[in-house]
Amino acid sequence: MTEYAVLLPGDETRWAQATPEQQAEMFGRHMKFAELLEARGHQVVGGNELQPSSTARTVTGTLDNVSITDGPYAESAEQLGGYYIVKTDNLDDLLQVCGILADGDASVEVRPTVDHSGGM
């Protein structure tokens, strides 16, 4: 099975400004996503929702000369809000199921992870 990162970029203000009903609907899509993955033979092996990008720390420099700044690396309208790690043999179906998270106006990025099990 190949492992994929399902990345969830988005506009953080959408969540922050959502009503409790809208937030419940968004959570419902994630629950349905997980149910569909399981029913179709995909395996969720990790993932998490991320705190707002305002809590990020960006590190640059070297081991001996580290510079740390508050906030995300890039200023943009969209920030990474969360991710899933999914193992599957059926990328086409995984991409189809990701449509429930895209929901017409958002985007979902799916990337294979690098397999280091054979050594570096």
Order of alpha helices (4+ residues) and beta strands (2+ residues): beta-alpha-alpha-beta-beta-beta-beta-alpha-beta
